Amino acid sequence: MPELPEVEVSRLGIHPHVQDQTVTQVLIHNPSLRWPIPDDVTTIVNLKIENVRRRAKYLLLDTAVGSVILHLGMSGHLRIVPIEEPLKKHDHVEIHFENGKALRLNDARRFGACLWQALGTSHTLFAKLGPEPLTGAFTALHLYERSRGKKIPIKQFIMDNHVVVGVGNIYANESLFKAGIHPKKEAGKVSLKRFQALTPIIKDTLSAAIEQGGTTLKDFSQTDGKPGYFAQQLLVYGRKGEACFTCDTQLQEIRLGQRSTIFCHKCQK
């Protein structure tokens, strides 16, 4: 599944092609994605895209009357192509612009979404989301206060979108390894000092992934078709049974919340 860095890379990829462009047509080739696509998304025709934003793993195309919300689901991706380019299989939504280009949402598994948020409102999807990890609202004190009394493993805690958005499985594995925190440690037993170490590590890990184009995942490619390269620098994720880069101990795998969790039992106490 594309994680926050991959979604941010998609935002950066489409932004220069759609920002300040007037929409000429919205075509819904398959209205049955994760949720039915509302007719309201077509109201952006003849309007200019004023901004391209990201909230958690959602992208928002802002106009004067509201925003189209896009989500890539499990396997979706966005492409910018000439309008005349033939559709590919699983191209479910396309937005045409006055510059002759089209933004297409391709999603083989159809877990993605195309929704509508009217101007001055906030979609219910955003109601209980935690702070963005790359903003000042995400602090060690925030994590510490939210974790008190929690028996949930720290890995699942930092992956909870109600606590902080966008710290997906890959980056939770990597961040906990760098911070030397065992992924099964109860969140409520993590000290403020350790959260003060973990918080900037999460920020730096996500920022590095964005800078390098997103992690190479099976179903993800950038809008220009080039894969990301951050996977080449992963320290633990996907390295079960290999030697820890720090101490040479064999990396172990467990399942937490049905997700693969790789760690070093020597470095992560």
Summary of the structure (lengths in Angstrom):
residues: 269
radius of gyration: 19.8
end to end distance: 28.7
largest distance: 59.9
contacts: 881
relative contact order: 0.15
helix: 28%
strand: 24%
